[in-house]
Amino acid sequence: MPKMKTHKGAKKRFKVTGTGKVKRLRAFKSHILTKKDAKRKRRLRQATTIGTNGEAKVIKRLIQA
């Protein structure tokens, strides 16, 4: 069986932290920002983690090198 290739799109969007959690950036920060208040835009700048469900496991498999 050949080696599994890294999914380049996922590699650009997600990082794995030292404790093994998957880190991601938030959506809805690229345009139409005038109607969003400053507090919401500040929150959108912060990175967050993927929950401990199966999605994190799938993403880790995609970005493994």
C-alpha positions as CSV (number, residue, x, y, z in Angstrom):
1,M,0.0,0.0,0.0
2,P,1.5,3.4,-0.9
3,K,2.2,6.2,1.5
4,M,-0.7,8.5,2.3
5,K,-0.2,12.0,0.9
6,T,-0.8,15.1,3.0
7,H,-4.0,17.0,2.1
8,K,-2.6,20.4,1.2
9,G,-5.8,22.3,1.7
10,A,-6.2,20.9,5.3
11,K,-2.5,21.5,6.0
12,K,-3.0,25.2,5.3
13,R,-6.1,25.5,7.4
14,F,-5.3,23.5,10.5
15,K,-2.5,23.0,13.0
16,V,-2.0,20.4,15.7
17,T,-1.1,21.8,19.1
18,G,1.4,20.2,21.5
19,T,-1.3,18.5,23.4
20,G,-2.7,17.0,20.2
21,K,-5.8,19.3,19.8
22,V,-6.6,20.6,16.3
23,K,-6.5,24.4,16.0
24,R,-8.4,26.4,13.4
25,L,-9.2,30.0,12.5
26,R,-12.8,31.3,12.5
27,A,-14.9,32.0,9.5
28,F,-16.9,35.2,8.5
29,K,-14.0,37.6,8.8
30,S,-13.2,38.3,5.2
31,H,-15.9,40.8,4.0
32,I,-19.2,42.5,4.9
33,L,-17.5,43.7,8.1
34,T,-19.4,47.0,8.5
35,K,-22.5,45.4,10.0
36,K,-20.5,43.3,12.5
37,D,-19.7,45.1,15.8
38,A,-16.2,45.4,17.0
39,K,-16.6,42.8,19.8
40,R,-17.6,40.2,17.2
41,K,-14.7,41.0,14.9
42,R,-12.3,40.8,17.8
43,R,-13.7,37.3,18.7
44,L,-13.3,36.2,15.1
45,R,-9.6,37.0,15.1
46,Q,-9.0,34.4,17.9
47,A,-8.2,30.8,16.9
48,T,-10.2,28.0,18.4
49,T,-10.0,24.2,18.6
50,I,-12.0,21.5,16.9
51,G,-14.1,19.6,19.4
52,T,-13.1,16.1,20.6
53,N,-15.4,14.4,18.2
54,G,-14.5,12.4,15.1
55,E,-13.8,15.4,13.0
56,A,-10.5,16.1,14.8
57,K,-9.4,12.5,14.1
58,V,-10.2,12.9,10.4
59,I,-8.3,16.2,10.2
60,K,-5.3,14.7,11.9
61,R,-5.2,11.9,9.4
62,L,-5.4,14.4,6.5
63,I,-2.5,16.6,7.7
64,Q,-0.2,13.9,8.8
65,A,3.0,14.1,6.9
